[in-house]
Amino acid sequence: MLPIAPLLIEHRLIERMIRLMAQEKERLQANIAVSPEFAFVEPRFLRAAVILLRDYVGAWHHGKEEDILFAALQEKPLTSEHRRILEQLQAEHRWGREATKKFAAATQRFNQGHEAALTDILASLEALVSFYPAHIATEDQDFFLPVMAYFSPAEQEALVKQMQTFDQDHDLAAAEQLVAAWEAQGCKCHL
């Protein structure tokens, strides 16, 4: 197995949550277009999205990429293009964590009764659902497979083992269940 295989699988789960977030953004915008007082925000979904983005994506998935794959690549004589993409991806990870913090803060403010935070929630949803598909496409199509050539089979196996050890402290099944539950349930709070 290539070390990128688990990362690619994780990308599919992230894409599923991003689709749900895009649907929620569109639903909220459609409701607000009828009347701002009928937004019918689903706070449980917003909390679930924050949890997945903060814990699963930001800490776990990006942590695994940065602490294992990217760290190993720093030791390799990368081409200038691969070095550029690596630096771009690292900057994008930082942006994703900051965007998630803003989304979490807006969600918290809204849940505390600050209805004006809905504008920030919508802006955060727009930013995140625009960002993640392009970010994932860069990793999947332009970076992950080509950089595997920098590693010998033994080095690739060592990376897989490091990722498996990293995964022991995380619960992929819980993240999968969170997304699957919202896919099955959907948001039932619209008109």
DAGI-V560291 format. One line per field, one symbol per residue. ss: DSSP state (a for helix, b for strand, c for the rest). burial: + if it has 9 or more other ideal C-beta (glycine too) atoms within 8 Angstrom, else -. A space follows every 50 residues. Layout:
# DAGI-V560291
ss = ???
burial = ???
This chain:
# DAGI-V560291
ss = cccaaaaaaaaaaaaaaaaaaaaaaaaaaaaaaacaaaccccaaaaaaaa aaaaaaaaaaaaaaaaaaaaaaaacccccaaaaaaaaaaaaaaaaaaaaa aaaaaaaaaaacccccaaaaaaaaaaaaaaaaaaaaaaaaaaaaaaaaaa ccaaaaaaaaaaaaaaaccccaaaaaaaaaaaaaacccccc
burial = --++-+++-++-++++++-++++++-++++++-----++++++-++++++ ++++++++-+++++++-++++++--+-+---++-++-+++-++-+++-++ +++++++-+++-----++-++++++++++-+++-++++++--++--++-- +---++--++-++--++-------++-++--++---+----
